[in-house]
Amino acid sequence: MLKPPGFVRVGDKMEKLAPYASNPEDSKGRLYPEASSKGRNCFQRDRDRILHASAFRRLKGKTQVFVVHEDEDYRTRLTHTLEVSQIARSIAREMLLNEDLTEALALSHDLGHSPFGHAGEEALNDCMNEYGGFDHNAQSLKTVTYLERSYAQFNGLNLSWEALEGLAKHNGPITGDKVPEYIKEYNQKHDLLLHTFPSAEAQVAALCDDIAYNSHDIADGLHAGLFTPEQISEVPFIGEAFAEVNKLYPNLDFYRKVHESVRRLINAMVNDVVEESRKRLGDLAPKSADAVRELSLNVISFSDAMAENDRQIKAFLFPHMYRHYKVRRATSKGRRIIKDLFNLYLSEPDIFHSDKDTVMGKPKTEQAFIISDYIAGLTDAAATDEFCRFFNAEVKV
C-alpha cells in the first residue's frame, strides 16, 4: 500500500501528520545503527524499549510526593508518568503530532528520578556538589544511554535522536554554564542541538508533566487532608471548578466532588494548550519539525491567562503541600537515608556492591558518580532496607 505524503504508518493504518510533526521516516537515526523493524517505526520501538526497561519498572516504588507505602491511592512516580503519557497522547492526537514519540518522551521523562521524590534529588545534589551536582533530567538521559544494560550490542536503549533530544531538552534549550556534565559529555559524541528548542512532541510531553502533577497533587493533597476545598478554592481557577460541581451536584460525596472538579481542571488546561498552540503554529507557520527547533519560543504553550493559573496553583501547593510538615517529616528521613548511604559508600568503597559497576581502585570522582547512579536507581524501599542493614536501624517513613 502506497503511503500518501504527510502520513505515517501505525500498524495497518495510515495516520495524518501535521507538516511540523516528527515523522519517523525523517528520523536522524540512532547512535548505533540498527536494522529497521518490520512492524514498528523507530518511535514505536523507542516507546517499547522504555516500557521494558528496568528503570521504568522501578518507578512504581519511587515517591512522587507521598512516600510510597503511606496509601495505595496516592500517586507514585509510575502513576504520575502514566498520567502524563495519557494527557500527552491526547494532545498529540488532537494536533496531528507524532503520538508515538510523544508517548515515548512522556514515559521516559522521569526515569532518572531518585528515591524519595524531590527531597531525594536535593540530597543527591548536595552529595554530588563538588562533582558537578545531580540533575534528574541529565540522569534520565544517562539511564537510557548508559545505565540500562540489557542489549548485547550497546549500553543503554539506543533510542532515536529525537527521543534523546526531547529528554535532554525537557525544560527547553540548554546553553552556557547550564549544561549538566553528563549531557555535555554525551552531546560530544551525539550532537543533540542543545541550543535549539526541542520538537513539538517533546514540548507537549514537558507541558503535560505540569498539567499532570498540578492536577493529581491537588487531588492527593485534598484526600490527605493537607488542605480543604475551601482553602484551595482561593485560587480562582480552582474555585470555579469546585463551584460548578457544587452547583450541579450539591449532595455529592467528597471523593466524587474532588474527582469531578479535578477532571474539569485537566480538561480546561488541555483545551487551552491546544487552542494557544494552534494559534502560535498558525502565526509562525513552521514547515517541518526542524523549523520548530529553530524558532525562538515554544510552540506548545499555555495562554497567558492559563500560565497565570498555573503559577497560582504552584504558589498554593508549595507551602500547603510540598512544605507541609507531614510531607517534610517523611521526606526528611529519605534525605538522611540518601546522604548517609552516599557518604558510607564513598568512605568505605570496599563494601559497595552493584551488579553494573565497581568502585574499587577508581578515582574518587568516578567513585562518586557510580555511587550516585546506584542510589538514584534505588526504590524508596530498597534504599531504606540498605540503610537499616548498615546502620542497624528501623526506619518508618
Secondary structure, DSSP 8 states (H G I E B T S, - for coil): ----TTEEEETTEEEE--TTS--GGG---BSS-----SS--HHHHHHHHHHT-HHHHHGGGSBSSS-GGG-TTS-BHHHHHHHHHHHHHHHHHHTT--HHHHHHHHHHTTTT--SSHHHHHHHHHHHTGGGT---HHHHHHHIIIII----SS-SS---BHHHHHHHHTTTS---GGGS-HHHHHHHHHS---TTS---HHHHHHHHHHHHHHHHHHHHHHHHTTSS-HHHHTTSHHHHHHHHHHHHH-TT--HHHHHHHHHHHHHHHHHHHHHHHHHHHHHHH---SHHHHHTSSS-SS---HHHHHHHHHHHHHHIIIIIT-HHHHHHHHHHHHHHHHHHHHHHH-GGG---SS---TTS-HHHHHHHHHHHHHT--HHHHHHHHHHHHT-----
